[in-house]
Amino acid sequence: MADFHYGEYKYRKLYLQKSEENTVLDFNTEETYLEVGLRGKKEDGLVQKRMSQIKSQMDNNMKDIMKG
């Protein structure tokens, strides 16, 4: 989830498996798949932005402590 960006799609292939109950359809499992696009939400971007701010604040605090 951390590698998503707001509004950006990541495409994934979901390969289909044959089922024993299927006696009607025959297909090649290596070539048959569903492709879905997962998109980052606005909340994901806000969380990443806030985490970056917290990390920056922690770095600044450590620098202040080291200056002593």
Sequence and secondary structure as in RCSB ss.txt:
>XXXX:A:sequence
MADFHYGEYKYRKLYLQKSEENTVLDFNTEETYLEVGLRGKKEDGLVQKRMSQIKSQMDNNMKDIMKG
>XXXX:A:secstr
 TT  BT EEEEEEE    TT  S    TTT EEEEEEEB HHHHHHHHHHHHHHHHHHHHHHHHHH 
